[in-house]
Amino acid sequence: MSHAAAGRILVVDDEAKNVEVISRLMRRLGYDVLTATSGELALESVARHKPDLVLLDVNMTGIDGFEVCRRIKSDAGTRLIPVILITGLNATADRVRGIEAGADDFLTKPPVIAELEARVRSLTRLKQYTDELETAESIILTLGLTIESRDPYTQGHCERVARYAAALGARLGLDDGQLVALHRGAFLHDVGKVGIPDAILLKPGSLTPSEQATMQEHTVIGHRLCGELRSLEEVRPIVRHHHERPNGTGYPDRLEGERIPLLARIMNVVDSYDALTTERPYKAAFSTAEAFREMRDEAARGWKFPALVEEFAAIAESL
């Protein structure tokens, strides 16, 4: 197996002999090997090289293996890198510390060679599958920006809506997973417009009833595009339902009230705000005050949730 196929492993131990032995074994198995002799150097290598797996000794001077693991798993850019802790400690308390730090597996020092090989192969294979999923998601996110680029009047829309949605979500006390979904949803909420003809999507005037029906299909198309990625599970309701209205007159499913997912309600508010406050071919940009007058009027008609409009109004000027 080639190095590229097998993956890249970072071996970390403050004893050079241990590093040499494990590195030799990993290279024999076809892995590209990086080494570090301290926790500090390990963190630098992880940040720079993004290995596919870290084999990490627990007992090191300076930053120990538990802390290195914790920092790797706390960083959004590295938390998906598998970490195997290698320890001479057998106490349950030490394994609990490793689990709390986010370790993916444990090996007792000195490791049994066959067990080491099997666990390394298993976790590097898992990392490759994860990378494939992340690549697929990146393609979808890029597609969202591509859709935006079709219309010069929506330039920057995704980034602004992502910022607004994250701010409103944080104000509402949403958890990290929901905030991530809002960020992704901001880039993907209109991804279904890839299936809408330019003649309709870019039409400067009002749409005919038939054209309006075609435009509304973008929510269903987008939902279907996101449907095969497990990492977008919480994003799909945003994509499908961000044009629903509390009074049931929205689309595509005419959901009413609390049946509309919360993240979709949030996206509806921030998406509308950005549309109102940016110039379009058929209108000038509204001021913040004008935008919220319009949105409060829509809330009074049952098109938006009044409480969400007011929560966003409290922070919009600062964004």
N, C-alpha and C positions, 0 to 999 in steps of 0.2 A: 504493500500500500504506500502511495506517495505521501510526502509531508503535507501537501495541500489537502489531500483527501482525509488524512488522519486527524489533522488539526494541530494547534499550537498549545503547548502546556508550559505553565510557569511553575518551576520547582523552587520552593522557599524553605531554607533551613540555615541556621547560623553556624552549622558545622559543615565545613567544606567537603568532608568525606561523604557525608550523607547525601549532599547535593550531587556529588560525582556519581555515586552508585545509582541513584534513582534516575538521573539524567541519562546515563548510559543505557539503562533498561528502556526508557521511553523512546530514545532515538532508535534502538533496535526494533521497536514496534512500529516505527515509521513516523513518529511525531517530531515536529519542530519544537525544540526545547529552549526556553528562556530560564535564567536562573537569578536568584536574589538571595543574599545572605543576611538580610535584616528585614524587619517589618516595613521600615521606611522605604527601602529600595523596592520591596515587593509592591507597595502602593504606587510608586512611581511607574513601575513596569506595567502594572495593570492599566493605569490611566493612559500610558503611551501606546501599548501594544494590543490591548483588549484580547487576551488569550482566550482559548476555548475552555480551559480548565486550570484551576490552581491547586497544586499539591502543597499543602501548607503545614509546616511544623508548628505545634502549639507553643512549646517552651523555648522562647527566644528572648534575648536581652532587649531592652528598649520596648518597642511596641510588640506585644506578644501575638500569637496566632489568632486568639479570640478577637482581639481588637482589629486586626487586619481584616478578618472575615466580616466583622460588623460594619466596617467602613466600606468594604466592597459592596455589601448587600444594602447599604443605606444610600448608595449613589445610583440615581436612575440610569446613568450611563453604563454601569457595570454590574448591576444587581442580578442580571440573568446569567452571569458567568458562574458555572458550578465550582464549588469549593469543597475539597476533601481535606479534612483535618487529620493530620498524622500525629498521634500522641502516645506517649508512654504511660499516660495516666488512665487508670481503669475505673476510677471512682465515678459513680453515677452523676454526682454533682458536676463533674467536668464535662460529661456528655450533655448534660442539661445546659451548661454554659454555651457549649458549641451550638446546640439547637437554637438557643435564644439569639445567638450571633448570626444565625441564618445558614449554618453549614449544611451542605447537601448530603454529606456522607462522612464516615469516620473509618480510620484504619489504625490499628495498634502498632506501635514501633517495637521491633522492626517488622515491617509489613510482610505478610505471606505473598510471595511473588505472584502466584496464580490469582489470588484475590485482588491484588493491586491492579493487575492487568484487566481483570474482568470489570472492576468498578470504573476504571479509567475509560475503557471502551464504551461502557454503558452511558456514562455521563457526557462524554464528548459526542456520542451519537445523538443524545437528547439535545445538546446545545446546537447541533447542526439543524435538527428539526425546528428548534426555536428560531434560529436565524432565518430559516426559510419562511416561517410565518411572519417574522418581522419584515422581511423583504416584500412579501405579498402585501402587507399592510402599508408599507412605504409607497408601493405602486399606487394603491388606492388613494393615499393622501396626496400624492403628486397629481393624480387624476383630478382631484378636487381643485387644486390650483390651476390645472390646465383648463378646466371648465370656466373658472373665474377669468382667465386670460382671454377668453373668447369675446368678452365684453369690456372695453376699455373703461367704462363707467363703474365697473365693480372692482377695479384694481385695489388691492389691500383689504378687500372685504373680509376674507377669511381670517386674516391676522387680527383685524379689529374685533370681529365677532368673538374670536377665541379669547381675546383679552376681556371683553365685556362679560362673556359667559363665566369665565373663571372668577372674575371679581364678584359677580352676583352670587355664584355658587358658594364662594367663600363666606360672603355676608350671611347666607342662609345656613351656614354650618355644615355643608355637605362634606362627606368623607373623601379621602384621596382618590378612591376608585371612581367616584362620581365626577370629581373635578377632571380626572384624566379623560373620562368619557365626554365631558363637555368640550374639552379642548379638541379632541378628535372629531367630535360632532360638528364643531365650527367649520372644519375643513371639508367635511363630508356631507353636510346637510343638503347641499344642492348638487351632489355628485350625479344624481339621476338626470340632470340637464344634458348629459352627454347624449341622451337619446332624443333630445328635442331639436327639431330643425332650426337652423339659424334664422330662417325667415320669420319664425315665431319668437324665438328667444331674443332676437335683436330688433324686433319691430319697434319703431319709435312711438307709434300711436297706440290706441286702445286695441285690445284683442277682441276678435269676434267670439261668440259663445263657443263655437267649434274649436277655435284656437286656444281659448281659455281651458277647455277640457283637455286638450293635448298638453298644455303647459302643466296642468295639475298632475299629469301622469309621472312627473319627475320624482315625486315622493315614492311611488311604488317601484319605479325603475331603480332608484338609489337604494331602497331597502333590499331589493333583490341582488344588487351588486355587492352589498356588504354581507350578504347572507351566509357565505361559506367560511367566514373568518371568525373563529371563536373569540379572538381578542377584540372584536367589534360587537360583541353581544349586547353591551349596554349602549352602543351607539345606534344600532338599528332602529330602536323606537324614536330616537331623535330625528333620524333621517325620514322616517315614515310619517311622523305625527306633528312636525313643527308648524304645520299650517292648520291644525285642528283648532276649534274655538270652543270656549266653555258652553255656549248655547247650542252646540251641535251643528252649526252651519259651516264648519270647516271641511277640510278634505285630507286624506282620501276616504276615511272611514266614518266621518260624522260622529266622532266620539264627543261625549258631553262631560263637563265638570271634571270630577276627580278621576274619571276613566282615562283622561289624557295624562300620559307619563310626566312626572315632574320635570325631568330634564328637557323634554320637548316643550313644555310650557316656558321654561327659561329661555330656550333657544328662540322661541316665537317672539318674546319680548325684545331680546337683544338684536335679533335679526331685523325686526321692524325698526328699531331705533337707528340702526346703521343705514337702512334704506332711506329713512326720512332725513337723516342729517348729511347725506352725500348727494351730490348733483347727479341727476339722471337726464336723459334726453328730453323727457317730458316734464321736468320740474327743476326748480332751483333747490339748493340744500336748505333744509330747515335749521333754525337755531335750536339749541337744546330745549329752551322754553317752548318753542313752537311744536317741537317733536312730542314733548310730553303732554301738551294740550290735545294733540291729535290722538295720542295713545290713551289718554284718560277718556276721551270721547268714545274710542273703540271699546274700552273696558265697560263703559256705561251701556253700550249696545250688546254686551255679552261676547265680544270678540277676544278679550284678553282677561286675565285674572287681575283684578284691581290691586290686590296686595303685592303681587310681583312687580307691577308697574311702579308702585310707590317705593318698594325696596330698591329698585334700580334707579329711580329718580333721586334717591338719597345719595347715590355715589357717582352718578354719571358725569357730573361736572369735573370730578377729579381724575377721570380716566383719559 
